[in-house]
Amino acid sequence: MLSYDYDGSVLTLILRGTPSELQRAITYNEIVRDDRVPEASLVLIDIRRADDADGPQEVERRARILTQGLGPKLGAACAVIAPPRLAESAEQFQAMGRRLGVRIELFRDEPDARQWLATFR
């Protein structure tokens, strides 16, 4: 499952399990059409309840789908809340940041992630 919320300053994506390609496309489309979400939004991705990706190629594929799907709604910074069991996949996603044109940092909890994102306002 993939859901999102926009609280006026941060676009939050919450992943549970393994969202299907269709679900990702539908959610990203909803975000692009959502007038509440401005272009160049700061993004918080919560993967604490997500399944692990099946290797580095899958991490890269999902990252590219995310950036393409959000398009101009994706801003310069993305904070990822990741549990220790997903550390390797999260680090692979973080390493892709430069190629994707976004700064990605990893966090264990939401307050720290939001505090970091606030430095980009």
N, C-alpha and C positions, 0 to 999 in steps of 0.2 A: 504494500500500500504506500502511496505517496500523497501527502497533503501539503498545503501551504497556508501561510497567513502573512499578512502585512500589517504591522502595528504603527505605521506612520513614519518609521525610520529604518526598519530592517525587514527584508523579505526572508521568512523562515520556511525552509523545506524540511519536512519530517518524513523519514523513510522507515518503514517497518517491513520486515521480510525482504522479498525481492520483487519490487514493482516490475510489472511487465513493460515491454516496449510501448504497447498501446497506452497503458496507464501513464507512463512518463510523457508521451506525446500529448495526451489529453490535458494533463496537469500543466505542462509548459505552455500549451496553447491558451489555457485559461489565464495563466499569469500574464502572457503577452496582451491579452484582450482586457485585462483588469485595469481599469482607469485609476484605481487607488495606488497601484504599483508604478512608481515613476521609472523612467529610463535611468540607467546607471545606479541601480539600487545596491546597497550593501546586502550581502547574502549570508545567512546563517544556515548551515546544513547539519541537522541532527541525525546521526546514523547509529545512535546507541542501541536501537532495536532492529537494525537492518541486518540482513544476511551478508556474509563476506562474499566478495567477488571471486570469480574463478580465475585468479591469476592476473598478472599485470596487463595483459591485452584487454581483459574485460574492464579493468579500472579505466584504462585509456578510452575505451569505447564509450563507457558511461559518461566520462568527463566530457568527451566531445559532443555527445548527445545533449548533455546539460548546457554547454555553452552555445551550441547551435539552437537549441530549443528556447532558451531565454533570450538569445540575441541581444538587442540593445537594453533589455531590462537588467542585464548582469553588469554590475559595477566593477570597480577596481579592486575590491576586497571581498574575500569569502572566508568565513570562519567555519571550521568543521568541528563538531563535538563528536569525538570518537572514543569508544571504550577500548581498553587494552587489547581485547581479542581482535579488534579490527585495525590495530596500529600499523601493520605492514601495508594494508590496502590504503589506509589514510595517508601514509607517508608517500606512497606512489602517486596518489592524487595531488598531494602538496608539491611534489617534484615537477609535476606537469604545469604548474601555475604560470611559469614564464612563457611556455609555449602557447598557453591558452589566453595569455594577456590579462591575467588576474593574479593578485597576491593571495595566497592561501596559507592560513595558519591553522594549527591543530590545537584543540583544547579538550579538557576532560569535563568541563561543566559550562553551563550557559552564562552565568555571571561574568566569568573571565572572557568568554567569547564576545559577549556584548560590550564589555569594557574596551577590548581591543578594536572592535568595529567602530566604537564611538570616536576613536582617534582619527577616523577618515571623514568625519562630518565637517 
